[in-house]
Amino acid sequence: MALEQPERDVPERDTAETSGDIHAVDQRPPFWHMVLLGLQHTLVMYAGAVVVPIVVGAALGLTGAQIADLISIDLILAGVGTLIQAAGVWKFGIRMPLVVGAASSGIVPMVLVGQSHGLPTVYGSLLIAGLIWILAAPYFSLLLRLFPAVVTGTVITLIGLTLIPVGIRLIAGSDPSSHDYGRLSHIGLAAGTVALMVVFRRLFRGLLGQLSILLALVVGAIIGWSVGIGSLSQVAHGPVIGIIGPMHFGALRFDIPSILLFLVIVFVLMVEGSGQGLAVGEVVGKPVGPDDIARLLRVDGLMTLCSGFCNGFLYTTFGQNIGLIALTKVRSRYPVVVVGVLLILFGVFQPIGRVAAAIPEPVIGAAAIVTFGALTVSGIQILSRVDFDRSANLTIVMLSLAVGLVPAFAPNFYRQLPDFAEMFCKSGVATGTILAIGLNALFHSSEKDRHVC
């Protein structure tokens, strides 16, 4: 079958499975294969896509109906961004299998500004931040020369390791002090879902093998519902179609300190987005250059700009699905185009979204841990090409991973810092990436050093 990729340790750049002169990324699978693979991608990233509007809405004291409206518009904007990112429109979109969603690092500035100045100021700030993001994209992308293998491998490994706790929290709960934290039934359901993924991956070949995570999600959800973990009871409640109009919360307002606060997060997301673009290029075996990164960043900026009018959020290119690509070996971008369509449908036709939202969190968490683990392995594969006999490279990787993982293990570690510094440092990917770039520049300052690192 054309989509089945041979197992190998490290993807070969430019020589990944091609048909004639068409790279594997640009090959189009059969229609139903695309739909099923796209559904698998959608379910893997869905929890991350909806958590931001839920948290922001609750923190700002919005009603349940208003939060549902925010989820709806969030899914629509994420779907449009994913479509543009994967399919490409003019100078927007990297044309790679990458999805777009609301950035969790945008929660803090939205809540702070929303509580002090109101949502109209939040959305005015998003509009300006998105516009600056678009304009800065081509200049920021020129920094790619600062990402040799020792930096790229470190960043990809860090992304995977940083995301794994997200899956763990979905399984065990987010509050360790809660009486039901780490319930054995939830852990058992997650373990059973992982076991199903392994069994399906071992038994099935071709498309079914590539869909092992989706099959395990479906079976795991059915088992969870049958034993009382999660429920479909709310699927029939609420509107069938729900889309709020532009500037639903009032005319936009602009406040310079609020805009600057959002721009700090934009810088963090540009660093993270560049890392995601480089990561997917390594996984699919296709070189990613400055123009590609600029097109990627423009999409994130465009969707954030649109949020100013449409009541959305800060948007970023997600790394969750890169691990799924590494696991299934399906490198085509067209299943991710399907993801964009599905997210829009989930946002417009709310019962569909409510079914996906009803999947038990331990089941989603199990899928998350597996895919994030696969992403971590991709980073390790790249690091295997690095010469660790050179102490400089060992120092770069050692310190960057250690510092980058601090927020994952100690979320309040930087709470004594000023707000601007805290928001930057709480992104372990951003701090680890900046440190890796800085250390690489320090140790490999000469052209000769850069070529041998």
QUIDARA-V174188 format. One line per field, one symbol per residue. psi: psi as a letter, one per 30 degrees, with the letter a starting at -180 (. if undefined). A space follows every 50 residues. Layout:
psi->???
This chain:
psi->kefkkkklekkkkfglkljbgkleegkjllefeeeeeeeeeeeefeefff eeeeeeeeegglleeeeeeeeeeeeeeeeeeeeeeeekjbgkkfhliklk lkkfffeeeeeeeeeefleeeefeeeeeeeeeeeefefeeffgffgiaee eeeeeeeeeeeefefeeeeeeflfjffkfgkhkeeeeeeeeeeeeeeeee eeellbeeefgeeeeeeeeeeeeeefggjlkgffefkllekjkllkhegl kklkjeeeeeeeeeeeeeeeeeeeeeeeeeeeefhkkkaeeeeeeeeeee eeeeeeeeeghbakklklfefeeeeeefgjfkfeffeeeeeeeeeeeeje eeeeeeffkkeeeeeeeeeeeeeeeeeeeeeefffkjgfjfeeeeeeeee eeeffefefifgegfflleeeeeeffjeeeeeeeeeeeeeeefhfleeee fg.
